[in-house]
Amino acid sequence: MTDRDVLISGAGLAGPALAQQLLRHGFRPTVVERAPALRDGGYKVDIRGAATEVLKRMGLYSAARAADTGMRHVTYVDRNGRRIARLDADLLMGRRGDDLEMMRTDLTRILYDATAGAVEYVLGDTIATLAERPDGVDVTFAGGGTRRFALVVAADGLHSATRRMVLGEVPLRHLGAHIAIFDVPNELGLDREEVFYTEPGRMVFVYATGPGAPAKVGMVFGSAEPRLGREVLADRFAGMGWQVPRFLEVLRDTRDVYFDSLSQVVLPRWSAGRVVLLGDAAHCPSPAAGQGTSMALVGAHLLAGELAAAGGDHRAAFDRYEARLRPYVERNLALGVKMAGDMVPGGRVSTAIRNYGMRTLKYHPLKRRLIERVTRPLSEAANAIELPSSPATCWSAPS
Ligand SMILES: Cc1cc2nc3c(=O)[nH]c(=O)nc-3n(C[C@H](O)[C@H](O)[C@H](O)COP(=O)(O)OP(=O)(O)OC[C@H]3O[C@@H](n4cnc5c(N)ncnc54)[C@H](O)[C@@H]3O)c2cc1C
């Protein structure tokens, strides 16, 4: 073992992004991933503000841009499927300048391809135990074997098991809603379009990146209790109009459903000894924020840069990583709380007001400016960090 051997737990987005940058700084990252193969499927994610600059520095922006979903518009419908409003997708989702949106699976593949062959990926395995020594961490793997690494990075998501090993059980901040995402046949023939339908306490959306692509359905409902199982979905969405009965029918026969509470990870510290947290494991803002991917990329960039600059002093690197990243994270966590609150309208009155606002928006002479004002907090949060430009913590690569 050398002080350049780093174990990363989790090959989602944060893990491979860190591995690529550590590699370029001369480290030797190993990534252990619980899933037996790289996870495909999933939803679309936004990359905004500072994170687009990170992708450029990683030399991956062009590849990401080429995979942009190219979503054209967002349509709001009533319970009979009649159109309430149709809006430009980029405008409504607060994407500006070089911001982009891509399928999570495409980003995973781009990050993996950028590291395959140079980074050791151990798939279908997990960390069983961690024991810190003066010069490293002894890691026992569930699949057998023990290895020593200089550092361990927990990039294993919202419910990080590595985090639990070093910090114990940490309570998640439940934002009062649950979300389910699953594929349905694209029977509506959606072509780079997303459709939303809202009722008090529940919201359903569906989108497809092309008429030949499967459609993704999202179901969001208000929930006081954080721990629920997906079996509640049929009950919670019973009686809704539009296509919802059809979606529930597909759901009955679907095994691959993403189902979780909208929850945040809020921690006073992101490291313990030689173990450091990254991405959702450290500061999940909840899917409602639409910023988790960007935060994971920015965090990976800063952590890699600080480790390179610290010359083996991991404590200094972890402190500087945290000091630089925390104000940006706080801003985006606050955004997540607000967006989760806006996602599911509470009662009949607020739903009716919202639909009325949507319906009349097209007549508003300053429609564009009005929407830009509403989405400004998102682009501000996405840019609420200045990336270091010193050669020690930043390197440039052609994008
Ligand atoms: C429905 C939904 C919609 C979203 N929409 C957006 C959006 O529009 N914009 C945006 O920016 N973000 C969005 N996000 C958030 C975004 O997906 C996450 O913030 C981002 O993926 C965080 O990356 P990560 O690598 O930290 O964690 P993850 O992507 O969760 O990756 C964690 C990895 O660790 C693996 N793992 C788990 N446990 C273990 C273990 N014990 N050992 C080894 N490996 C393990 C997992 O299999 C996974 O591969 C959304 C999230 C969801 C769920």
The ligand as an SDF file (V2000), in Angstrom:
LIG
                    3D

 53 58  0  0  0  0  0  0  0  0999 V2000
  -35.7130   10.2870   -8.8940 C   0  0  0  0  0  0  0  0  0  0  0  0
  -34.5020   11.1370   -8.8600 C   0  0  0  0  0  0  0  0  0  0  0  0
  -34.4060   12.2510   -9.6900 C   0  0  0  0  0  0  0  0  0  0  0  0
  -33.2630   13.0410   -9.6440 C   0  0  0  0  0  0  0  0  0  0  0  0
  -33.1710   14.1310  -10.4430 N   0  0  0  0  0  0  0  0  0  0  0  0
  -32.0490   14.8870  -10.4210 C   0  0  0  0  0  0  0  0  0  0  0  0
  -31.8890   16.0220  -11.2430 C   0  0  0  0  0  0  0  0  0  0  0  0
  -32.7350   16.3760  -12.0310 O   0  0  0  0  0  0  0  0  0  0  0  0
  -30.7460   16.7240  -11.1670 N   0  0  0  0  0  0  0  0  0  0  0  0
  -29.7390   16.3610  -10.3230 C   0  0  0  0  0  0  0  0  0  0  0  0
  -28.7050   17.0470  -10.2980 O   0  0  0  0  0  0  0  0  0  0  0  0
  -29.8480   15.2950   -9.5250 N   0  0  0  0  0  0  0  0  0  0  0  0
  -30.9830   14.5580   -9.5440 C   0  0  0  0  0  0  0  0  0  0  0  0
  -31.0960   13.4970   -8.7270 N   0  0  0  0  0  0  0  0  0  0  0  0
  -30.0540   13.2250   -7.7580 C   0  0  0  0  0  0  0  0  0  0  0  0
  -28.8920   12.4690   -8.2870 C   0  0  0  0  0  0  0  0  0  0  0  0
  -29.2480   11.2750   -8.9240 O   0  0  0  0  0  0  0  0  0  0  0  0
  -27.9790   12.1480   -7.1080 C   0  0  0  0  0  0  0  0  0  0  0  0
  -27.8200   13.2730   -6.3060 O   0  0  0  0  0  0  0  0  0  0  0  0
  -26.6420   11.7190   -7.6210 C   0  0  0  0  0  0  0  0  0  0  0  0
  -26.8310   10.5090   -8.3240 O   0  0  0  0  0  0  0  0  0  0  0  0
  -25.6520   11.5160   -6.4730 C   0  0  0  0  0  0  0  0  0  0  0  0
  -24.6130   10.7100   -6.8940 O   0  0  0  0  0  0  0  0  0  0  0  0
  -23.8610    9.7610   -5.8720 P   0  0  0  0  0  0  0  0  0  0  0  0
  -22.8320    9.0780   -6.6810 O   0  0  0  0  0  0  0  0  0  0  0  0
  -23.4610   10.5370   -4.6730 O   0  0  0  0  0  0  0  0  0  0  0  0
  -24.9380    8.7220   -5.3540 O   0  0  0  0  0  0  0  0  0  0  0  0
  -25.6960    7.6020   -6.1830 P   0  0  0  0  0  0  0  0  0  0  0  0
  -25.9150    8.0400   -7.5730 O   0  0  0  0  0  0  0  0  0  0  0  0
  -26.8620    7.1990   -5.3650 O   0  0  0  0  0  0  0  0  0  0  0  0
  -24.6450    6.3910   -6.2550 O   0  0  0  0  0  0  0  0  0  0  0  0
  -24.3430    5.6050   -5.1510 C   0  0  0  0  0  0  0  0  0  0  0  0
  -23.7640    4.2920   -5.6450 C   0  0  0  0  0  0  0  0  0  0  0  0
  -23.3460    3.5360   -4.5150 O   0  0  0  0  0  0  0  0  0  0  0  0
  -23.7820    2.1960   -4.6770 C   0  0  0  0  0  0  0  0  0  0  0  0
  -23.8930    1.6150   -3.3340 N   0  0  0  0  0  0  0  0  0  0  0  0
  -24.8890    1.7410   -2.4420 C   0  0  0  0  0  0  0  0  0  0  0  0
  -24.5870    1.1020   -1.3150 N   0  0  0  0  0  0  0  0  0  0  0  0
  -23.3610    0.5620   -1.4920 C   0  0  0  0  0  0  0  0  0  0  0  0
  -22.4860   -0.1950   -0.6550 C   0  0  0  0  0  0  0  0  0  0  0  0
  -22.8330   -0.5560    0.5760 N   0  0  0  0  0  0  0  0  0  0  0  0
  -21.2850   -0.5590   -1.1570 N   0  0  0  0  0  0  0  0  0  0  0  0
  -20.9120   -0.2230   -2.4310 C   0  0  0  0  0  0  0  0  0  0  0  0
  -21.7120    0.4910   -3.2500 N   0  0  0  0  0  0  0  0  0  0  0  0
  -22.9110    0.8900   -2.7850 C   0  0  0  0  0  0  0  0  0  0  0  0
  -25.0840    2.3060   -5.4190 C   0  0  0  0  0  0  0  0  0  0  0  0
  -25.4100    1.0900   -6.0780 O   0  0  0  0  0  0  0  0  0  0  0  0
  -24.7710    3.4330   -6.3970 C   0  0  0  0  0  0  0  0  0  0  0  0
  -24.1960    2.9480   -7.5800 O   0  0  0  0  0  0  0  0  0  0  0  0
  -32.2240   12.7120   -8.7460 C   0  0  0  0  0  0  0  0  0  0  0  0
  -32.3220   11.5880   -7.9250 C   0  0  0  0  0  0  0  0  0  0  0  0
  -33.4380   10.8030   -7.9770 C   0  0  0  0  0  0  0  0  0  0  0  0
  -33.4980    9.5900   -7.0890 C   0  0  0  0  0  0  0  0  0  0  0  0
  1  2  1  0
  2  3  1  0
  2 52  2  0
  3  4  2  0
  4  5  1  0
  4 50  1  0
  5  6  2  0
  6  7  1  0
  6 13  1  0
  7  8  2  0
  7  9  1  0
  9 10  1  0
 10 11  2  0
 10 12  1  0
 12 13  2  0
 13 14  1  0
 14 15  1  0
 14 50  1  0
 15 16  1  0
 16 17  1  0
 16 18  1  0
 18 19  1  0
 18 20  1  0
 20 21  1  0
 20 22  1  0
 22 23  1  0
 23 24  1  0
 24 25  2  0
 24 26  1  0
 24 27  1  0
 27 28  1  0
 28 29  2  0
 28 30  1  0
 28 31  1  0
 31 32  1  0
 32 33  1  0
 33 34  1  0
 33 48  1  0
 34 35  1  0
 35 36  1  0
 35 46  1  0
 36 37  1  0
 36 45  1  0
 37 38  2  0
 38 39  1  0
 39 40  1  0
 39 45  2  0
 40 41  1  0
 40 42  2  0
 42 43  1  0
 43 44  2  0
 44 45  1  0
 46 47  1  0
 46 48  1  0
 48 49  1  0
 50 51  2  0
 51 52  1  0
 52 53  1  0
M  END
$$$$
